Amino acid sequence: MDTATVGLLLFDGVEVLDFAGPYEVFSRTRLIPGVESRRSDESAPFRVFTVAAGVGPVTATGGLRVLPDFDLSAAPSIDVLVIPGGFGTRALLQDVEILTWIRRVAASARRVTSVCTGSLVLASAGLLAGRRATTHWGALAVLGELDPTIRVETHPRVVDDGIVTSAGVSAGIDMALAIVEAMHGRAVADETARYMDYVRQDRQELT
């Protein structure tokens, strides 16, 4: 079975559900349905890990401390890159090391995605130029200001224009399920949502 790697970027001030929601989706996806299949990784199509600038704990919103799996230099190859949002994204907009790493990973990744204000970071990296994109409702104007060539979508929870962006916080779950559907079919995505007791919203068929 071809196992895809999913790398989620962590940073101080990251929104908890922005990374935890997609982490739950990708790590709980199984190609064999049912509760029992989740007891092993035998039919797991994704290997999920977190990446941060350093190896020390990251402090997310609400004070949650998270220990990343890898720092930027040690991270394995990433097939699906997830850039979450949160108030901490503002510091990343001028972070040359992070932006350079994102550009490098994006160049070879199969999918590049963001949750909430993670799209601001992608915009600062120059990856959303000329594309349709979305973000948290409170940052829609900021996204357009960062790069006027971005066609900011105000209503969809998930927007796919080569790079997949999603709206605020909980929309990251819908984004991750849309990626699962694009890579492994609707039945697998719907079964994953059912396992999570999550009602899919604004279902998107990604290209």
N, C-alpha and C positions, 0 to 999 in steps of 0.2 A: 504494500500500500504506500502510495506517495504521501508522505507527511509534510505539511507546510508549516513553516515556522512563523509565529506571530510575535512581534516585538512591540511592547508598549513602553513608551517613554514616560519616565517619572521625573518629577522635579518638585522642589518646595512650593507649596501652594497649589498643587494639583487637586482638582475636584475628585472626591473619592469615587463616586459612581461613574465618572467619566472613564476611569480605567478599570474599575471593578466590574462594571456592567459588561463591557466587551470581554474582559478576562473570563467572566463566568460563562458567557456564550461560547467562546472558542474552546475553553478548557472542558466544557461539558458536552460538546458536540460528539456524537457517535454515529457511525454509519449503520450500526445495528441498533434498532430501537429498543426501548424498555429501560427500566430502572437497573436491572442486573448488569447491563452492558457498561454502566457507569462505574462499576466496581473495579474495572481494569482499563488499561489504555489500549487494549488489543484492537479496537475498531475506532480509535481516536484519530481523526484526520489532521489535527493540529497539535503542534508543540508550542506552548505559550510561555513567554518569559518577559521579565521587566528589565529595562535598561535606564541608567541614570548617568549623570556626568561623573559621579564618584561612587565609591563602594559603600559609603556611609549611609545611615538611615535618611530617608526623605520624609519630611513632615507635610502631610496632606492637609486639606481643609478640615477644620474641627479638631486638629491636633493629632490625627492618626499618624503613627510612625510606621513606615514601610521600609523594609530592607530590600533593595533591588538585587536582581540576580546577577547582573553584569554592569560594568561601567562601559563607557563608549568604546574604549579600545579593545575590550575583551568580548564584546557581543558577537554571537554567531551570525551567520548570514540570515537576513530577514526577508521572508516572502511577503508578509502582510505587516506593514508598518502602521501603528496606531499612535496618533498624537492627541492626547486628551487635553482638556482645557482646565480652566480655573484661574484665579487671580494671579497665580504664579506665571502665567504665560506672558504677562507684560514684561517681566525681566528677560524673557527669552528672545524678545523681538530684536534685541541688539546683541545677543550672545553669539559671537562669531563661531565659537567651537560647536555649539549645538546646531546652529544653522548649517554649518559646513557638513556636519555628520548627517543631518537630515537629507541634504542634497545628495550626498554620496549613497546613502542607503536607498533613497527614492529612485536613483538611477538604475538599480538592479532589482528592486522589489516588484513582485507581481501585482500588488495592490498597495496604494498609499491612501490612508484614511485619517480623518480627524473627528473629534467629538467636541461640540461646544466651541469655546474660544481657541481650541487647538488649531482651527483654520487660520487664525491670525498669525500663528507661527509659520504655517505653510505659506501664507501670503508674504511674510517677511523673507522667507527663503526663496521667493520668486517662483514658487511652484504652481500658483493659482492664476498666473497672468493669462488673461484672455479666456478664462474658464468661468463656468457657472459654479457657484458655491454658496454655502449657508453657514450659519453659526448661531450661537445663543441670541435670542431676540434682543437682549440688551447690548449686543456688540455688532449688530448688523451695519450700523453707520460706520463704526470703526473699521470693519472689514473693507468697506468701499473706499475709505480714506487711505488705507494702507496701499491699495493698488486700484486706481480708478478703472483699470481694464477688466477687473473682476465683475461679472454679472451676478449681483447679489440676489439670491432667491429668499424671499421672506416667509413663504408658507410651508414648503415641504420639510419633513423631518430628515429626509435623506436626499442628497443631490449627488448624482454621478456624472461627472464630465471628465472622465479619464482619471481624476482623483476624486475619491468619495468623501464628502463632508457631511456632517450631520448637525442638527440643531442642538439645543441645550440638554446637558446632563443625561436624562433618561433616554434621549434619542440615540445615544451610543449603543444601546441594546438593539434598537431597530437597525442601526447601521451594521452591526456585527451579524445579525441574522440575515440581512441582505447579502453580505459577503458569503456567508455559509450557503445561502440559496444559489448564488452565482457560481460557486465552486463545486457544490455537491447536490444541488437540486432542491426544489421546494419541499419535497417530503421530508428530507433530513432537517431543513430549517424549521419547518412547522413542528416536527417531533421534538426538536431541541427546545423550542418555545413552550411546548406542552409540558415537557419535563420540568422546565423552570416555572410553570404556572404563570406564564407571561402571555398576555394577549397582544399579538403583533399589531402595530399601528402603522398606517401609511406605507403598506407593503410596497417595496420598490423592486423592480426587476432591473438589475444592473447589467451593463453591457460587458 
